């Protein structure tokens, strides 16, 4: 909050495991608008798919494990059991 200019908008897009603390008086004095946002919109997915398809981004270091679609139950179980070990898992759908 201290790095934000007065009269700025902050949009929080994240998932927090534990509650966070904010300095409400600082937000008020600097007239900062704090906006909560759950996640992504359809356009974000379109952009991400295009970036992956054209290989403009490399996600290999963010993917913890890959699963075939037929093993989707195992994939979700793995994700639940290894929350802190993986940023992302991939469920591959082969045509």
TORFI-694327 format. One record per residue: residue number from 1; x, y, z of N, C-alpha, C, CB in turn. Coordinates in nm, 2 decimals. Glycine has a CB too. Example, Ala and Ser with C-alpha at 12.3 -4.5 7.8 and 13.67 -1.06 7.14 Angstrom:
TORFI-694327
[1,[1.32,-0.57,0.78],[1.23,-0.45,0.78],[1.32,-0.33,0.78],[1.13,-0.45,0.90]]
[2,[1.28,-0.22,0.71],[1.37,-0.11,0.71],[1.29,0.00,0.79],[1.41,-0.06,0.57]]
END
This chain:
TORFI-694327
[1,[0.08,-0.12,0.00],[0.00,0.00,0.00],[0.09,0.13,0.00],[-0.09,0.00,0.12]]
[2,[0.20,0.12,0.06],[0.29,0.24,0.07],[0.35,0.28,-0.07],[0.40,0.21,0.17]]
[3,[0.36,0.18,-0.16],[0.41,0.21,-0.29],[0.31,0.26,-0.39],[0.47,0.08,-0.34]]
[4,[0.18,0.26,-0.35],[0.08,0.30,-0.44],[0.06,0.45,-0.43],[-0.06,0.23,-0.40]]
[5,[0.04,0.52,-0.55],[0.02,0.66,-0.55],[-0.12,0.69,-0.49],[0.03,0.71,-0.70]]
[6,[-0.13,0.81,-0.44],[-0.27,0.85,-0.39],[-0.37,0.85,-0.51],[-0.26,0.99,-0.33]]
[7,[-0.49,0.82,-0.48],[-0.60,0.82,-0.57],[-0.59,0.70,-0.67],[-0.61,0.95,-0.65]]
[8,[-0.51,0.60,-0.64],[-0.49,0.48,-0.73],[-0.60,0.38,-0.70],[-0.35,0.42,-0.71]]
[9,[-0.62,0.29,-0.80],[-0.70,0.17,-0.78],[-0.61,0.05,-0.77],[-0.80,0.16,-0.90]]
[10,[-0.64,-0.03,-0.67],[-0.57,-0.16,-0.66],[-0.67,-0.27,-0.68],[-0.50,-0.18,-0.52]]
[11,[-0.64,-0.36,-0.77],[-0.73,-0.47,-0.80],[-0.66,-0.60,-0.75],[-0.77,-0.48,-0.96]]
[12,[-0.72,-0.66,-0.65],[-0.66,-0.78,-0.60],[-0.72,-0.91,-0.67],[-0.69,-0.79,-0.44]]
[13,[-0.63,-0.98,-0.74],[-0.67,-1.10,-0.80],[-0.58,-1.21,-0.75],[-0.66,-1.09,-0.96]]
[14,[-0.63,-1.28,-0.65],[-0.54,-1.38,-0.59],[-0.63,-1.47,-0.50],[-0.43,-1.32,-0.51]]
[15,[-0.57,-1.58,-0.46],[-0.63,-1.67,-0.37],[-0.54,-1.67,-0.24],[-0.65,-1.82,-0.43]]
[16,[-0.60,-1.64,-0.13],[-0.52,-1.64,-0.01],[-0.56,-1.75,0.08],[-0.54,-1.50,0.06]]
[17,[-0.46,-1.82,0.13],[-0.49,-1.93,0.22],[-0.53,-1.88,0.36],[-0.37,-2.03,0.23]]
[18,[-0.47,-1.77,0.40],[-0.49,-1.71,0.53],[-0.53,-1.57,0.52],[-0.36,-1.73,0.62]]
[19,[-0.60,-1.51,0.61],[-0.64,-1.37,0.60],[-0.52,-1.28,0.60],[-0.73,-1.33,0.72]]
[20,[-0.53,-1.17,0.53],[-0.42,-1.07,0.53],[-0.46,-0.95,0.60],[-0.39,-1.04,0.38]]
[21,[-0.37,-0.87,0.64],[-0.39,-0.75,0.72],[-0.36,-0.63,0.63],[-0.30,-0.74,0.85]]
[22,[-0.45,-0.53,0.63],[-0.44,-0.41,0.55],[-0.44,-0.29,0.65],[-0.55,-0.40,0.44]]
[23,[-0.37,-0.18,0.61],[-0.37,-0.06,0.69],[-0.49,0.03,0.64],[-0.23,0.02,0.68]]
[24,[-0.60,0.01,0.70],[-0.72,0.09,0.65],[-0.70,0.24,0.66],[-0.84,0.05,0.74]]
[25,[-0.64,0.29,0.77],[-0.62,0.44,0.77],[-0.53,0.49,0.65],[-0.55,0.48,0.90]]
[26,[-0.43,0.41,0.61],[-0.35,0.44,0.49],[-0.43,0.45,0.37],[-0.23,0.34,0.48]]
[27,[-0.52,0.35,0.35],[-0.61,0.34,0.23],[-0.70,0.47,0.23],[-0.69,0.21,0.23]]
[28,[-0.75,0.50,0.35],[-0.84,0.62,0.35],[-0.76,0.75,0.33],[-0.91,0.62,0.49]]
[29,[-0.65,0.77,0.40],[-0.58,0.89,0.38],[-0.53,0.92,0.24],[-0.46,0.90,0.47]]
[30,[-0.49,0.81,0.17],[-0.44,0.83,0.03],[-0.55,0.81,-0.07],[-0.33,0.73,0.01]]
[31,[-0.67,0.79,-0.02],[-0.79,0.77,-0.11],[-0.76,0.67,-0.22],[-0.82,0.90,-0.17]]
[32,[-0.72,0.55,-0.17],[-0.69,0.44,-0.26],[-0.82,0.35,-0.27],[-0.58,0.35,-0.20]]
[33,[-0.86,0.31,-0.39],[-0.97,0.22,-0.41],[-0.92,0.08,-0.42],[-1.05,0.26,-0.54]]
[34,[-0.98,-0.01,-0.33],[-0.94,-0.15,-0.33],[-1.05,-0.23,-0.39],[-0.90,-0.19,-0.18]]
[35,[-1.02,-0.30,-0.49],[-1.13,-0.38,-0.57],[-1.09,-0.52,-0.56],[-1.14,-0.32,-0.71]]
[36,[-1.18,-0.60,-0.51],[-1.16,-0.75,-0.52],[-1.21,-0.81,-0.65],[-1.24,-0.82,-0.40]]
[37,[-1.14,-0.91,-0.70],[-1.17,-0.97,-0.82],[-1.14,-1.12,-0.81],[-1.09,-0.91,-0.94]]
[38,[-1.23,-1.20,-0.84],[-1.22,-1.35,-0.81],[-1.11,-1.41,-0.90],[-1.35,-1.42,-0.83]]
[39,[-1.12,-1.40,-1.03],[-1.02,-1.46,-1.11],[-1.02,-1.40,-1.25],[-1.04,-1.61,-1.12]]
[40,[-1.04,-1.49,-1.35],[-1.02,-1.45,-1.48],[-1.15,-1.43,-1.56],[-0.93,-1.56,-1.55]]
[41,[-1.14,-1.37,-1.68],[-1.25,-1.36,-1.76],[-1.22,-1.44,-1.89],[-1.28,-1.21,-1.80]]
[42,[-1.32,-1.46,-1.97],[-1.31,-1.54,-2.09],[-1.19,-1.50,-2.18],[-1.44,-1.54,-2.17]]
[43,[-1.17,-1.37,-2.20],[-1.07,-1.31,-2.28],[-0.93,-1.35,-2.23],[-1.08,-1.16,-2.29]]
[44,[-0.91,-1.36,-2.10],[-0.79,-1.41,-2.04],[-0.75,-1.55,-2.09],[-0.79,-1.40,-1.89]]
[45,[-0.85,-1.64,-2.09],[-0.82,-1.77,-2.14],[-0.79,-1.78,-2.28],[-0.95,-1.86,-2.11]]
[46,[-0.86,-1.70,-2.36],[-0.83,-1.69,-2.51],[-0.68,-1.64,-2.53],[-0.92,-1.60,-2.58]]
[47,[-0.65,-1.54,-2.46],[-0.51,-1.49,-2.47],[-0.41,-1.59,-2.43],[-0.49,-1.36,-2.39]]
[48,[-0.43,-1.66,-2.31],[-0.34,-1.76,-2.26],[-0.32,-1.87,-2.36],[-0.39,-1.81,-2.12]]
[49,[-0.43,-1.92,-2.41],[-0.43,-2.03,-2.51],[-0.34,-1.99,-2.63],[-0.57,-2.07,-2.55]]
[50,[-0.37,-1.87,-2.68],[-0.29,-1.82,-2.80],[-0.14,-1.81,-2.77],[-0.35,-1.68,-2.84]]
[51,[-0.11,-1.76,-2.65],[0.03,-1.75,-2.61],[0.10,-1.89,-2.60],[0.05,-1.68,-2.48]]
[52,[0.03,-1.98,-2.55],[0.08,-2.12,-2.54],[0.09,-2.18,-2.67],[-0.01,-2.21,-2.45]]
[53,[-0.01,-2.17,-2.76],[-0.01,-2.23,-2.89],[0.11,-2.17,-2.98],[-0.14,-2.20,-2.96]]
[54,[0.13,-2.05,-2.97],[0.24,-1.98,-3.05],[0.38,-1.99,-2.98],[0.21,-1.84,-3.07]]
[55,[0.38,-2.06,-2.86],[0.50,-2.08,-2.79],[0.57,-1.95,-2.75],[0.60,-2.17,-2.86]]
[56,[0.49,-1.85,-2.72],[0.55,-1.72,-2.68],[0.58,-1.71,-2.53],[0.45,-1.60,-2.72]]
[57,[0.53,-1.81,-2.46],[0.56,-1.82,-2.32],[0.60,-1.97,-2.29],[0.44,-1.78,-2.23]]
[58,[0.68,-1.98,-2.19],[0.73,-2.12,-2.15],[0.68,-2.14,-2.01],[0.89,-2.13,-2.16]]
[59,[0.60,-2.25,-2.00],[0.54,-2.27,-1.87],[0.60,-2.40,-1.80],[0.39,-2.30,-1.88]]
[60,[0.71,-2.45,-1.86],[0.76,-2.58,-1.81],[0.80,-2.57,-1.66],[0.88,-2.62,-1.89]]
[61,[0.85,-2.46,-1.61],[0.89,-2.45,-1.47],[0.78,-2.43,-1.38],[0.99,-2.33,-1.46]]
[62,[0.66,-2.40,-1.43],[0.54,-2.38,-1.34],[0.45,-2.50,-1.33],[0.46,-2.26,-1.39]]
[63,[0.48,-2.60,-1.42],[0.39,-2.72,-1.42],[0.46,-2.83,-1.33],[0.37,-2.77,-1.56]]
[64,[0.39,-2.87,-1.23],[0.44,-2.97,-1.14],[0.43,-3.11,-1.20],[0.37,-2.97,-1.01]]
[65,[0.31,-3.14,-1.26],[0.29,-3.28,-1.31],[0.18,-3.27,-1.42],[0.25,-3.37,-1.19]]
[66,[0.19,-3.37,-1.51],[0.09,-3.39,-1.61],[0.01,-3.52,-1.60],[0.16,-3.38,-1.75]]
[67,[-0.11,-3.51,-1.63],[-0.20,-3.63,-1.62],[-0.28,-3.65,-1.75],[-0.30,-3.63,-1.50]]
[68,[-0.30,-3.77,-1.80],[-0.39,-3.79,-1.91],[-0.54,-3.77,-1.86],[-0.38,-3.94,-1.97]]
[69,[-0.62,-3.73,-1.95],[-0.76,-3.70,-1.92],[-0.83,-3.82,-1.85],[-0.84,-3.67,-2.05]]
[70,[-0.80,-3.94,-1.89],[-0.86,-4.06,-1.83],[-0.82,-4.07,-1.68],[-0.82,-4.19,-1.90]]
[71,[-0.72,-4.00,-1.64],[-0.67,-4.00,-1.50],[-0.71,-3.87,-1.42],[-0.52,-4.02,-1.49]]
[72,[-0.81,-3.81,-1.47],[-0.85,-3.68,-1.41],[-0.88,-3.69,-1.26],[-0.97,-3.62,-1.48]]
[73,[-0.93,-3.80,-1.21],[-0.96,-3.81,-1.07],[-0.83,-3.81,-0.99],[-1.04,-3.94,-1.04]]
[74,[-0.73,-3.89,-1.04],[-0.60,-3.89,-0.98],[-0.54,-3.75,-0.98],[-0.51,-3.99,-1.05]]
[75,[-0.56,-3.68,-1.09],[-0.50,-3.54,-1.10],[-0.56,-3.45,-0.99],[-0.53,-3.48,-1.24]]
[76,[-0.69,-3.45,-0.97],[-0.75,-3.37,-0.87],[-0.71,-3.41,-0.73],[-0.90,-3.37,-0.88]]
[77,[-0.70,-3.54,-0.71],[-0.65,-3.59,-0.58],[-0.51,-3.55,-0.56],[-0.66,-3.75,-0.57]]
[78,[-0.42,-3.56,-0.66],[-0.28,-3.52,-0.65],[-0.28,-3.37,-0.61],[-0.21,-3.55,-0.78]]
[79,[-0.36,-3.29,-0.68],[-0.36,-3.14,-0.66],[-0.40,-3.11,-0.51],[-0.46,-3.07,-0.76]]
[80,[-0.50,-3.18,-0.46],[-0.54,-3.16,-0.32],[-0.43,-3.20,-0.22],[-0.67,-3.24,-0.30]]
[81,[-0.36,-3.31,-0.25],[-0.26,-3.36,-0.16],[-0.13,-3.29,-0.17],[-0.24,-3.51,-0.19]]
[82,[-0.10,-3.22,-0.28],[0.03,-3.15,-0.30],[0.01,-3.00,-0.32],[0.10,-3.22,-0.41]]
[83,[-0.07,-2.93,-0.25],[-0.10,-2.79,-0.27],[0.02,-2.70,-0.27],[-0.20,-2.74,-0.17]]
[84,[0.11,-2.73,-0.18],[0.23,-2.64,-0.17],[0.34,-2.68,-0.26],[0.27,-2.64,-0.03]]
[85,[0.33,-2.80,-0.32],[0.44,-2.85,-0.41],[0.43,-2.81,-0.55],[0.45,-3.00,-0.40]]
[86,[0.31,-2.77,-0.60],[0.28,-2.74,-0.74],[0.21,-2.61,-0.76],[0.20,-2.86,-0.80]]
[87,[0.26,-2.54,-0.86],[0.19,-2.42,-0.90],[0.07,-2.46,-0.99],[0.28,-2.32,-0.97]]
[88,[0.10,-2.55,-1.08],[-0.01,-2.59,-1.18],[0.01,-2.74,-1.21],[0.00,-2.51,-1.31]]
[89,[-0.10,-2.81,-1.24],[-0.09,-2.94,-1.30],[-0.16,-2.93,-1.43],[-0.15,-3.05,-1.21]]
[90,[-0.13,-3.02,-1.52],[-0.20,-3.02,-1.65],[-0.27,-3.15,-1.67],[-0.09,-3.00,-1.77]]
[91,[-0.39,-3.14,-1.72],[-0.47,-3.26,-1.76],[-0.48,-3.25,-1.91],[-0.62,-3.26,-1.69]]
[92,[-0.41,-3.35,-1.98],[-0.40,-3.35,-2.12],[-0.52,-3.42,-2.19],[-0.27,-3.41,-2.17]]
[93,[-0.58,-3.35,-2.28],[-0.69,-3.42,-2.36],[-0.63,-3.45,-2.50],[-0.81,-3.32,-2.37]]
[94,[-0.61,-3.57,-2.52],[-0.55,-3.61,-2.65],[-0.67,-3.64,-2.75],[-0.46,-3.74,-2.64]]
[95,[-0.65,-3.60,-2.87],[-0.76,-3.62,-2.97],[-0.73,-3.75,-3.04],[-0.76,-3.50,-3.07]]
END
